Amino acid sequence: MDKKPRMLTWADFTPDFPVWKLNPRGCVLATKEMAPGVYGLISSIPGVDNAGFVVGDKGVLVIDAHISLPMARQILARVREVTAKPILYLVNSNYHGDHTFGNCAFPAETLVIQQRETASRTPYIAEEIAFLLPAVKGDAAVFAGVTYRPPDIVFDDHLRIDLGGTVVEVHWFGPANTPGDTITSVPAARVAWTGNVTGGSFGLALESDAPTFLGTLTRLIQTIEVGTLIPGHSAPLGPADLWVYMDYFSRLTNDLKRALREGWTLEETLARIPMAEEFRPPPADPRAPFMEGRHRYNVRRSYLSLTGEL
């Protein structure tokens, strides 16, 4: 049996890191046509997951299955409002339950696609529920009926899927937010679902570090030409936002190199690498404390990773 991979727990976080708000109760997914046959499913509750689907002549590919059976059924209902064609594929953008727990609600004939690092972590349902409970305010009923649905297709770097008249490309450019972050793009429409690689005014190196995140972003920009990015948890973005992310992680990488070169302690590093003003939301913005916590997490996580303490 393969060795159990490292699973994230709340013990990995510092007390000043705000808990995500992922409870889907009352959430409505609005269907937004991004291009002919290309649809974003945008959450009515800020922070709760988005999804999407692509329709070709042969059938449908769905991106992400959401956190619960009712939300997965809502995705299926949105698809059926557009087409009666079979749902051929379901791509998970990462292993966390808010992207994968709805897999078990999809038709048996739907092929579930996961990157290898994602596939190695999705069997651990109990651990993931424990991790997500604080994010749904302890509402365990959100996860009622969730069972493990194994992937049918496991890939390493790239898949090209022809839906009939529409080609979808599935990419892994390296770790960023999670080890198996997966980007799903429709090249002809210049639309890409980026999962948790994007979202907020800069990214969260949840299970990587600043230089690793920077390298993944660089490969993404070099490979995909996009006009619209659909993040996992925020409003659609444009290509310019990727360069803001690049700027943030490039600066943070350089700052951390200086910290290590000059022998700063972790606490000195946290104090001497504040969030730059250009990345800071206005004080009245409800995201402000969250982004401050995100930056401190990025600094702490990257420092510990680069010093070999993780």
C-alpha positions in Angstrom: 0.0 0.0 0.0 1.3 3.5 -0.9 2.4 5.7 2.1 -0.3 8.1 3.2 0.6 11.6 1.9 0.9 14.6 4.2 -2.5 16.0 4.9 -3.1 19.6 6.0 -4.7 20.2 9.4 -5.6 23.3 11.3 -2.6 22.7 13.5 -0.6 24.0 10.5 -2.1 27.5 10.8 -1.3 30.4 13.1 -4.0 31.9 15.4 -4.2 35.1 13.3 -5.2 33.2 10.1 -8.9 33.7 9.5 -11.0 30.6 8.8 -12.5 30.4 5.3 -16.2 30.7 5.0 -17.3 27.7 2.9 -20.7 26.9 4.3 -22.9 26.5 1.1 -26.3 26.9 2.8 -28.3 29.3 0.8 -25.8 29.4 -2.0 -27.0 29.7 -5.6 -24.7 29.0 -8.5 -25.4 31.5 -11.3 -24.7 30.3 -14.9 -22.6 32.8 -16.8 -21.8 32.0 -20.5 -18.2 33.0 -21.0 -18.1 31.9 -24.7 -20.3 29.7 -26.8 -20.6 26.4 -24.9 -18.4 27.6 -22.1 -20.1 28.3 -18.8 -19.0 29.6 -15.4 -21.0 28.7 -12.3 -20.5 31.6 -10.0 -21.4 31.4 -6.3 -23.8 33.9 -4.8 -21.9 33.8 -1.5 -18.4 35.3 -1.5 -15.8 32.7 -0.7 -18.1 29.7 -1.4 -16.8 27.6 -4.4 -17.4 28.4 -8.1 -17.6 25.6 -10.7 -18.2 25.4 -14.4 -18.8 23.3 -17.5 -18.0 23.0 -21.2 -20.4 21.6 -23.8 -19.2 20.0 -27.0 -21.0 18.0 -29.7 -20.3 14.7 -27.9 -21.1 15.8 -24.4 -20.1 17.8 -21.3 -17.1 18.3 -19.1 -17.6 19.8 -15.6 -15.0 21.6 -13.5 -15.3 20.8 -9.8 -18.1 19.0 -7.9 -18.4 21.3 -4.8 -18.6 20.6 -1.1 -21.8 18.7 -0.6 -24.4 16.5 -2.4 -27.0 19.3 -2.6 -24.4 21.6 -4.3 -23.3 18.9 -6.6 -26.9 18.3 -7.6 -27.2 22.1 -8.2 -24.3 21.8 -10.6 -26.1 19.0 -12.4 -29.3 21.0 -12.6 -27.4 24.0 -14.1 -26.0 21.7 -16.8 -29.4 20.3 -17.6 -30.8 23.8 -18.0 -28.4 24.2 -20.9 -28.1 20.7 -22.5 -29.3 17.1 -22.3 -26.0 15.8 -23.5 -24.2 13.3 -21.3 -21.8 14.5 -18.7 -18.6 12.7 -19.9 -16.0 14.1 -17.6 -15.5 15.8 -14.2 -12.2 17.5 -13.4 -11.2 18.2 -9.8 -9.0 21.3 -9.4 -7.5 20.1 -6.1 -8.0 17.4 -3.4 -9.9 19.5 -0.8 -13.4 18.4 -0.1 -15.0 21.7 -1.3 -13.9 20.7 -4.8 -14.3 16.9 -4.5 -17.0 15.8 -2.0 -19.7 16.2 -4.7 -18.0 13.6 -6.9 -20.2 10.9 -5.6 -23.4 12.6 -6.8 -22.4 12.5 -10.5 -23.6 9.8 -12.9 -21.7 6.5 -12.9 -20.8 7.0 -16.6 -19.0 10.3 -15.8 -15.2 9.9 -15.8 -13.6 11.6 -12.8 -10.2 13.2 -13.7 -7.6 14.0 -11.0 -3.9 15.0 -11.1 -1.7 12.3 -9.4 -1.0 14.3 -6.3 -4.8 15.1 -5.9 -5.7 11.4 -6.4 -3.3 10.3 -3.6 -5.2 12.5 -1.1 -8.9 12.2 -2.0 -9.4 8.8 -0.3 -9.0 10.4 3.2 -12.5 11.6 3.6 -12.6 11.6 7.4 -9.4 13.7 7.7 -10.7 16.2 5.1 -14.1 16.6 6.9 -12.1 17.3 10.1 -10.1 19.9 8.2 -13.2 21.6 6.7 -15.4 21.6 9.8 -14.2 25.0 11.0 -14.8 26.5 7.6 -18.5 25.5 7.7 -18.9 26.7 11.4 -19.0 23.1 12.7 -22.0 22.2 10.6 -21.3 18.5 10.0 -24.6 18.1 8.2 -23.1 19.8 5.2 -21.2 16.6 4.6 -24.2 14.2 4.9 -24.1 11.4 2.4 -20.5 12.1 1.1 -18.6 9.0 0.1 -15.3 8.5 -1.6 -15.5 8.4 -5.4 -12.2 7.3 -6.9 -10.8 8.9 -10.1 -11.2 7.1 -13.4 -8.4 9.0 -15.1 -5.2 10.0 -13.2 -2.8 12.3 -15.1 0.7 13.8 -14.4 1.1 16.9 -16.5 -1.4 17.4 -19.3 -4.5 16.0 -20.9 -6.2 17.1 -24.1 -9.9 16.2 -24.3 -11.9 16.6 -27.5 -15.6 17.1 -26.6 -16.5 17.3 -30.3 -15.9 20.7 -31.9 -14.5 21.9 -28.6 -11.1 21.0 -27.1 -10.4 21.3 -23.3 -6.9 21.1 -22.0 -6.1 20.0 -18.4 -2.8 21.1 -17.0 -0.6 20.6 -13.9 2.2 23.2 -13.8 3.4 22.3 -10.3 2.3 23.0 -6.7 0.9 26.3 -5.7 -2.0 26.2 -3.2 -2.0 22.4 -3.1 0.4 19.8 -4.5 -1.9 18.8 -7.4 -3.4 22.2 -8.5 -5.1 21.6 -11.8 -5.9 24.3 -14.5 -8.7 23.5 -16.9 -8.7 25.7 -20.1 -10.7 26.1 -23.3 -8.0 27.5 -25.6 -10.4 28.6 -28.3 -12.4 30.7 -25.8 -9.4 31.8 -23.8 -11.1 30.8 -20.6 -9.5 28.9 -17.7 -10.6 27.6 -14.4 -7.7 28.1 -12.0 -9.1 26.6 -8.8 -7.2 27.9 -5.7 -4.2 29.1 -7.7 -5.9 32.4 -8.0 -8.3 34.3 -5.8 -7.9 37.4 -3.6 -5.4 40.2 -4.3 -2.6 37.5 -4.2 -2.3 33.8 -3.9 -2.1 31.5 -0.9 0.9 29.2 -0.7 -1.2 26.8 1.4 1.0 23.7 0.8 4.0 25.1 -1.1 6.2 28.2 -0.7 6.8 31.5 -2.4 9.4 30.4 -5.0 7.5 27.2 -5.8 4.3 29.2 -6.3 6.2 31.7 -8.5 7.5 28.9 -10.7 4.1 27.4 -11.1 2.7 30.8 -12.1 5.5 31.3 -14.6 4.8 28.0 -16.4 1.1 28.8 -16.4 1.7 32.2 -18.1 4.1 30.7 -20.6 1.7 27.9 -21.6 -1.8 29.3 -21.6 -3.2 32.4 -23.3 -6.3 33.5 -21.3 -8.7 36.3 -21.3 -10.8 35.2 -18.4 -9.8 33.3 -15.2 -12.5 31.6 -13.0 -11.0 31.2 -9.5 -12.3 28.6 -7.1 -13.6 31.2 -4.6 -13.9 34.7 -6.0 -15.2 36.7 -9.0 -13.7 36.1 -12.4 -10.3 37.7 -13.1 -8.4 38.9 -16.1 -4.9 38.1 -17.3 -3.5 41.2 -15.7 -4.2 39.7 -12.3 -1.7 36.9 -13.0 1.0 39.5 -13.3 0.0 41.0 -9.9 0.4 37.5 -8.4 3.8 37.2 -10.1 4.8 40.6 -8.7 3.7 39.5 -5.2 5.5 36.2 -5.2 8.6 37.5 -6.9 9.0 40.2 -4.2 8.3 37.8 -1.4 10.8 35.3 -2.8 13.5 38.0 -3.0 12.7 39.2 0.6 12.9 35.7 1.9 16.3 35.2 0.2 17.5 38.3 2.0 16.1 37.0 5.3 17.9 33.7 5.0 21.1 35.4 3.8 21.2 37.8 6.8 20.2 35.1 9.3 16.9 36.5 10.4 14.8 34.5 12.8 11.2 33.6 11.8 9.8 36.3 14.1 12.2 38.9 12.6 11.2 37.8 9.1 7.5 38.2 9.9 8.1 41.7 11.3 10.4 42.8 8.5 8.4 41.6 5.5 5.0 43.3 5.9 2.4 43.2 3.1 3.2 45.9 0.6 0.6 48.6 0.3 -0.2 47.9 -3.4 -1.5 44.4 -2.3 -3.4 45.6 0.7 -7.2 45.9 0.4 -8.7 49.2 1.8 -9.3 49.0 5.6 -13.1 49.0 5.0 -12.9 46.0 2.6 -14.1 42.9 4.5 -11.2 41.0 2.9 -8.6 43.1 4.6 -8.0 41.0 7.7 -8.1 37.8 5.6 -5.5 39.1 3.2 -3.3 40.2 6.1 -3.5 36.7 7.6 -2.8 35.2 4.2 0.4 37.2 3.8 1.6 36.3 7.2 0.9 32.6 6.4 2.8 32.9 3.1 5.8 34.4 4.9 5.7 31.8 7.7 5.1 28.8 5.5 7.8 29.9 3.0 10.4 30.6 5.7 9.8 27.2 7.3 9.9 25.4 3.9 13.1 27.1 2.8 14.9 26.4 6.1 13.8 22.8 6.0 11.7 23.0 9.1 8.5 21.6 7.4 
